[in-house]
Amino acid sequence: MDRASMDLPTKLPGSGARPVWEQWPADQITGALARDVAERLRQAIAQRGQAHLCVSGGKSPAALMSALSGQSLDWSRVQISLADERCVPTDHPDSNAALVRQHLLQGLAAQARFVPMVAQEAEPLPPVQVLADQADRALRALGPADVLILGMGADGHTASIFPGMVQWAQAIDLNGSRACLPVQADCVPAQVPYDRVTQTLAQLLKARHIALPISGADKIDVLQRACGTAELIYPISHVLHQTQAPVAVWMSS
């Protein structure tokens, strides 16, 4: 398959990080990324006997999850986790766990082991701090992700690390001891007004490989600004301006 021509930076200003930039035609990128992720999972299984795939929620990842579910590999050796979750029951329409079950844990991938961040099936849910503590323990038990598929919002947030959030300093602290933090609803988008739990930047960057699919002119504009800003005001900048974890940015033309 042919990659589209691209004019993208090979190195971020003021950073030693060198993300890989992948640009594909819109009708090819989902399949190409699914094959890339599947191959990395196969390599992890060959090297360590199992693989850990961490995915992000929202609306954008559904097509990629469906494409991944049809990839041929030993899914019984794959553990799946989430980068963040809304504090809602597992069958709620806005639950990231529900998205995973509907689109990823299908077909061949139904054999994978899914570890949700919020496991409760009905209201009332425990307080967000309790949910964050539970998720923190579960993430530590899983260990680093072999592949982490991140997303980015139009405000530059990633996982549920938002600009200006109360826990900002703790969320981006690379030396922090937490794998997961609670996020209050007052800093999240109004259309999904729930408390959340999110992996911290320190936990996200433990991943052996990070894939960041980006589409849409508004998000590409934010990504370009995040690449160039020295103040790192966008949460996604902290993923791009680092040397700990390899990052591949996947963009559709």
DRENDO-1510 file (C-alpha; in Angstrom, 1 decimal, always signed):
<recs>
REC; n; res; u; v; w
REC; 1; MET; +0.0; +0.0; +0.0 .
REC; 2; ASP; +1.2; +3.5; -0.8 .
REC; 3; ARG; +1.6; +6.1; +1.9 .
REC; 4; ALA; +0.5; +9.6; +1.0 .
REC; 5; SER; +3.1; +12.2; +0.6 .
REC; 6; MET; +3.7; +14.2; +3.8 .
REC; 7; ASP; +5.5; +17.3; +5.0 .
REC; 8; LEU; +5.9; +16.6; +8.7 .
REC; 9; PRO; +8.6; +17.3; +11.3 .
REC; 10; THR; +11.3; +14.6; +11.8 .
REC; 11; LYS; +12.2; +16.1; +15.2 .
REC; 12; LEU; +10.2; +18.1; +17.7 .
REC; 13; PRO; +11.6; +21.6; +18.5 .
REC; 14; GLY; +13.6; +21.6; +21.7 .
REC; 15; SER; +13.2; +17.9; +22.2 .
REC; 16; GLY; +15.3; +14.7; +21.7 .
REC; 17; ALA; +12.2; +12.7; +20.9 .
REC; 18; ARG; +11.8; +11.6; +17.3 .
REC; 19; PRO; +8.2; +10.3; +16.7 .
REC; 20; VAL; +7.6; +8.3; +13.6 .
REC; 21; TRP; +5.1; +10.0; +11.3 .
REC; 22; GLU; +2.8; +7.8; +9.3 .
REC; 23; GLN; +0.4; +9.3; +6.7 .
REC; 24; TRP; -2.0; +7.1; +4.8 .
REC; 25; PRO; -5.0; +7.6; +2.6 .
REC; 26; ALA; -8.1; +7.8; +4.6 .
REC; 27; ASP; -9.4; +4.5; +3.2 .
REC; 28; GLN; -6.2; +2.6; +4.1 .
REC; 29; ILE; -5.1; +4.0; +7.5 .
REC; 30; THR; -7.3; +1.9; +9.7 .
REC; 31; GLY; -6.3; -1.4; +8.2 .
REC; 32; ALA; -2.6; -0.4; +8.1 .
REC; 33; LEU; -2.6; +0.6; +11.8 .
REC; 34; ALA; -4.5; -2.6; +12.8 .
REC; 35; ARG; -1.9; -4.7; +11.0 .
REC; 36; ASP; +0.9; -2.8; +12.6 .
REC; 37; VAL; -0.6; -3.2; +16.1 .
REC; 38; ALA; -1.3; -6.9; +15.5 .
REC; 39; GLU; +2.3; -7.6; +14.4 .
REC; 40; ARG; +3.6; -5.8; +17.6 .
REC; 41; LEU; +1.4; -8.0; +19.7 .
REC; 42; ARG; +2.6; -11.1; +17.9 .
REC; 43; GLN; +6.2; -10.1; +18.6 .
REC; 44; ALA; +5.4; -9.5; +22.3 .
REC; 45; ILE; +3.8; -13.0; +22.5 .
REC; 46; ALA; +6.8; -14.5; +20.9 .
REC; 47; GLN; +9.2; -12.7; +23.3 .
REC; 48; ARG; +7.3; -12.9; +26.6 .
REC; 49; GLY; +4.5; -15.4; +26.1 .
REC; 50; GLN; +1.8; -12.8; +26.3 .
REC; 51; ALA; +0.9; -9.3; +25.2 .
REC; 52; HIS; -0.7; -6.3; +26.7 .
REC; 53; LEU; -2.8; -3.9; +24.5 .
REC; 54; CYS; -4.1; -0.7; +26.0 .
REC; 55; VAL; -6.7; +1.2; +24.1 .
REC; 56; SER; -8.5; +4.6; +24.4 .
REC; 57; GLY; -12.2; +5.2; +24.3 .
REC; 58; GLY; -14.4; +7.8; +22.7 .
REC; 59; LYS; -16.1; +7.6; +19.3 .
REC; 60; SER; -13.0; +7.6; +17.0 .
REC; 61; PRO; -11.5; +4.2; +18.0 .
REC; 62; ALA; -14.5; +2.1; +17.1 .
REC; 63; ALA; -13.4; +1.4; +13.5 .
REC; 64; LEU; -9.9; +0.6; +14.5 .
REC; 65; MET; -11.2; -1.8; +17.2 .
REC; 66; SER; -13.3; -3.6; +14.7 .
REC; 67; ALA; -10.4; -3.9; +12.3 .
REC; 68; LEU; -8.2; -5.2; +15.1 .
REC; 69; SER; -10.8; -7.8; +16.2 .
REC; 70; GLY; -10.3; -9.6; +12.8 .
REC; 71; GLN; -6.5; -9.8; +13.0 .
REC; 72; SER; -5.1; -13.3; +13.2 .
REC; 73; LEU; -3.0; -13.8; +16.3 .
REC; 74; ASP; -3.2; -15.8; +19.6 .
REC; 75; TRP; -5.7; -13.5; +21.3 .
REC; 76; SER; -5.9; -15.9; +24.2 .
REC; 77; ARG; -2.5; -14.6; +25.2 .
REC; 78; VAL; -3.5; -10.9; +24.9 .
REC; 79; GLN; -4.7; -8.8; +27.9 .
REC; 80; ILE; -6.6; -5.6; +27.0 .
REC; 81; SER; -6.8; -2.5; +29.2 .
REC; 82; LEU; -8.0; +1.1; +28.9 .
REC; 83; ALA; -6.1; +4.4; +29.1 .
REC; 84; ASP; -9.1; +6.1; +30.8 .
REC; 85; GLU; -12.7; +5.5; +31.7 .
REC; 86; ARG; -15.9; +7.4; +32.5 .
REC; 87; CYS; -17.4; +6.6; +35.9 .
REC; 88; VAL; -20.5; +4.9; +34.6 .
REC; 89; PRO; -21.7; +1.2; +34.8 .
REC; 90; THR; -20.0; -1.1; +32.3 .
REC; 91; ASP; -23.1; -1.4; +30.0 .
REC; 92; HIS; -23.7; +2.4; +29.9 .
REC; 93; PRO; -23.6; +3.9; +26.3 .
REC; 94; ASP; -20.8; +6.2; +27.3 .
REC; 95; SER; -18.7; +3.5; +28.9 .
REC; 96; ASN; -15.3; +2.8; +27.2 .
REC; 97; ALA; -15.6; -0.8; +28.4 .
REC; 98; ALA; -18.9; -1.1; +26.5 .
REC; 99; LEU; -17.1; +0.2; +23.4 .
REC; 100; VAL; -14.3; -2.4; +23.8 .
REC; 101; ARG; -16.8; -5.2; +24.2 .
REC; 102; GLN; -18.9; -4.1; +21.3 .
REC; 103; HIS; -16.1; -3.5; +18.8 .
REC; 104; LEU; -12.9; -5.2; +19.9 .
REC; 105; LEU; -13.9; -8.3; +21.9 .
REC; 106; GLN; -15.5; -9.9; +18.8 .
REC; 107; GLY; -14.6; -12.7; +16.5 .
REC; 108; LEU; -11.0; -13.9; +17.0 .
REC; 109; ALA; -10.4; -11.2; +19.6 .
REC; 110; ALA; -13.2; -12.6; +21.9 .
REC; 111; GLN; -10.5; -14.8; +23.4 .
REC; 112; ALA; -8.6; -11.9; +24.9 .
REC; 113; ARG; -8.7; -11.1; +28.6 .
REC; 114; PHE; -10.2; -7.6; +29.2 .
REC; 115; VAL; -9.4; -5.7; +32.4 .
REC; 116; PRO; -11.8; -2.8; +32.8 .
REC; 117; MET; -11.0; +0.3; +34.8 .
REC; 118; VAL; -14.5; +0.5; +36.2 .
REC; 119; ALA; -15.9; -3.0; +36.7 .
REC; 120; GLN; -19.3; -2.1; +38.4 .
REC; 121; GLU; -22.3; -3.2; +36.3 .
REC; 122; ALA; -24.9; -0.9; +38.0 .
REC; 123; GLU; -25.4; +2.2; +40.0 .
REC; 124; PRO; -24.6; +3.4; +42.6 .
REC; 125; LEU; -20.9; +3.4; +41.9 .
REC; 126; PRO; -18.2; +3.9; +44.6 .
REC; 127; PRO; -16.7; +7.4; +44.8 .
REC; 128; VAL; -14.3; +8.3; +42.0 .
REC; 129; GLN; -11.3; +8.1; +44.4 .
REC; 130; VAL; -12.2; +4.5; +45.2 .
REC; 131; LEU; -12.6; +3.6; +41.5 .
REC; 132; ALA; -9.2; +5.2; +40.8 .
REC; 133; ASP; -7.5; +3.2; +43.6 .
REC; 134; GLN; -9.0; +0.0; +42.2 .
REC; 135; ALA; -7.9; +0.8; +38.7 .
REC; 136; ASP; -4.4; +1.8; +40.0 .
REC; 137; ARG; -4.0; -1.7; +41.5 .
REC; 138; ALA; -5.3; -3.4; +38.4 .
REC; 139; LEU; -2.9; -1.5; +36.1 .
REC; 140; ARG; +0.1; -2.3; +38.3 .
REC; 141; ALA; -0.8; -6.0; +38.2 .
REC; 142; LEU; -0.9; -5.9; +34.3 .
REC; 143; GLY; +2.4; -4.3; +33.9 .
REC; 144; PRO; +3.5; -2.1; +30.9 .
REC; 145; ALA; +1.5; -2.1; +27.7 .
REC; 146; ASP; +3.2; -3.6; +24.7 .
REC; 147; VAL; +1.1; -1.3; +22.5 .
REC; 148; LEU; -0.8; +1.8; +23.7 .
REC; 149; ILE; -3.3; +3.4; +21.3 .
REC; 150; LEU; -3.8; +6.9; +22.5 .
REC; 151; GLY; -6.3; +9.5; +21.3 .
REC; 152; MET; -6.3; +13.3; +21.3 .
REC; 153; GLY; -9.2; +15.7; +21.8 .
REC; 154; ALA; -9.6; +19.0; +20.0 .
REC; 155; ASP; -8.3; +20.7; +23.2 .
REC; 156; GLY; -5.1; +18.6; +23.1 .
REC; 157; HIS; -6.2; +16.3; +26.0 .
REC; 158; THR; -5.1; +12.7; +25.9 .
REC; 159; ALA; -6.5; +9.8; +28.0 .
REC; 160; SER; -8.4; +11.9; +30.6 .
REC; 161; ILE; -5.6; +14.3; +31.2 .
REC; 162; PHE; -7.1; +17.7; +30.5 .
REC; 163; PRO; -5.6; +21.2; +30.3 .
REC; 164; GLY; -6.1; +23.0; +33.6 .
REC; 165; MET; -7.4; +20.0; +35.5 .
REC; 166; VAL; -7.0; +20.2; +39.3 .
REC; 167; GLN; -4.7; +17.2; +39.3 .
REC; 168; TRP; -2.5; +18.6; +36.5 .
REC; 169; ALA; +0.8; +18.6; +38.3 .
REC; 170; GLN; +0.2; +15.0; +39.6 .
REC; 171; ALA; -1.1; +13.8; +36.3 .
REC; 172; ILE; +2.0; +14.8; +34.3 .
REC; 173; ASP; +4.6; +14.1; +37.0 .
REC; 174; LEU; +7.0; +11.5; +35.4 .
REC; 175; ASN; +8.3; +10.6; +38.9 .
REC; 176; GLY; +4.8; +10.2; +40.4 .
REC; 177; SER; +3.9; +7.0; +42.2 .
REC; 178; ARG; +0.3; +6.7; +40.9 .
REC; 179; ALA; -0.6; +4.7; +37.8 .
REC; 180; CYS; -4.2; +6.1; +37.9 .
REC; 181; LEU; -5.9; +9.2; +39.1 .
REC; 182; PRO; -9.5; +10.4; +39.7 .
REC; 183; VAL; -10.7; +13.2; +37.5 .
REC; 184; GLN; -13.6; +15.4; +38.5 .
REC; 185; ALA; -16.4; +16.1; +36.0 .
REC; 186; ASP; -15.9; +19.9; +36.1 .
REC; 187; CYS; -12.9; +19.8; +33.8 .
REC; 188; VAL; -14.2; +17.3; +31.2 .
REC; 189; PRO; -16.2; +18.0; +28.0 .
REC; 190; ALA; -19.8; +19.0; +28.6 .
REC; 191; GLN; -21.2; +16.3; +26.3 .
REC; 192; VAL; -19.8; +13.5; +28.5 .
REC; 193; PRO; -20.1; +15.1; +32.0 .
REC; 194; TYR; -18.9; +12.2; +34.1 .
REC; 195; ASP; -16.2; +11.8; +36.7 .
REC; 196; ARG; -13.4; +9.8; +35.2 .
REC; 197; VAL; -10.3; +7.7; +36.0 .
REC; 198; THR; -7.2; +8.1; +33.9 .
REC; 199; GLN; -3.8; +6.7; +33.6 .
REC; 200; THR; -1.1; +9.2; +34.6 .
REC; 201; LEU; +1.5; +10.3; +32.1 .
REC; 202; ALA; +4.1; +8.3; +34.0 .
REC; 203; GLN; +2.0; +5.1; +33.5 .
REC; 204; LEU; +1.2; +5.9; +29.9 .
REC; 205; LEU; +4.9; +6.3; +29.1 .
REC; 206; LYS; +5.8; +2.9; +30.4 .
REC; 207; ALA; +4.3; +1.5; +27.2 .
REC; 208; ARG; +6.8; -0.2; +24.8 .
REC; 209; HIS; +5.1; +1.5; +21.8 .
REC; 210; ILE; +2.6; +4.3; +21.5 .
REC; 211; ALA; +0.4; +4.7; +18.5 .
REC; 212; LEU; -1.4; +8.1; +18.1 .
REC; 213; PRO; -4.0; +8.1; +15.3 .
REC; 214; ILE; -5.1; +11.6; +14.3 .
REC; 215; SER; -7.7; +12.7; +11.8 .
REC; 216; GLY; -9.7; +15.9; +11.0 .
REC; 217; ALA; -8.4; +19.3; +10.2 .
REC; 218; ASP; -9.1; +20.7; +13.7 .
REC; 219; LYS; -7.1; +18.0; +15.5 .
REC; 220; ILE; -4.2; +18.2; +13.0 .
REC; 221; ASP; -4.0; +21.9; +13.7 .
REC; 222; VAL; -3.9; +21.2; +17.5 .
REC; 223; LEU; -1.3; +18.5; +16.9 .
REC; 224; GLN; +0.9; +20.9; +15.0 .
REC; 225; ARG; +0.7; +23.5; +17.7 .
REC; 226; ALA; +1.4; +20.9; +20.4 .
REC; 227; CYS; +4.5; +19.8; +18.4 .
REC; 228; GLY; +5.8; +23.4; +18.4 .
REC; 229; THR; +4.9; +24.7; +21.8 .
REC; 230; ALA; +7.7; +25.1; +24.3 .
REC; 231; GLU; +5.3; +25.6; +27.3 .
REC; 232; LEU; +3.7; +22.2; +26.9 .
REC; 233; ILE; +0.3; +23.6; +27.6 .
REC; 234; TYR; -1.4; +20.7; +25.7 .
REC; 235; PRO; -1.4; +17.4; +27.5 .
REC; 236; ILE; -0.6; +15.6; +24.2 .
REC; 237; SER; +2.7; +17.7; +24.1 .
REC; 238; HIS; +3.9; +15.7; +27.1 .
REC; 239; VAL; +3.6; +12.5; +25.0 .
REC; 240; LEU; +5.3; +14.0; +22.0 .
REC; 241; HIS; +8.1; +15.9; +23.8 .
REC; 242; GLN; +9.7; +12.9; +25.6 .
REC; 243; THR; +12.3; +10.2; +25.0 .
REC; 244; GLN; +11.0; +7.5; +27.2 .
REC; 245; ALA; +8.5; +5.7; +25.0 .
REC; 246; PRO; +8.6; +5.5; +21.2 .
REC; 247; VAL; +5.6; +7.2; +19.5 .
REC; 248; ALA; +4.1; +6.7; +16.0 .
REC; 249; VAL; +1.7; +9.4; +14.9 .
REC; 250; TRP; -0.8; +8.1; +12.3 .
REC; 251; MET; -2.5; +10.7; +10.1 .
REC; 252; SER; -5.0; +10.3; +7.3 .
REC; 253; SER; -4.9; +12.4; +4.2 .
</recs>
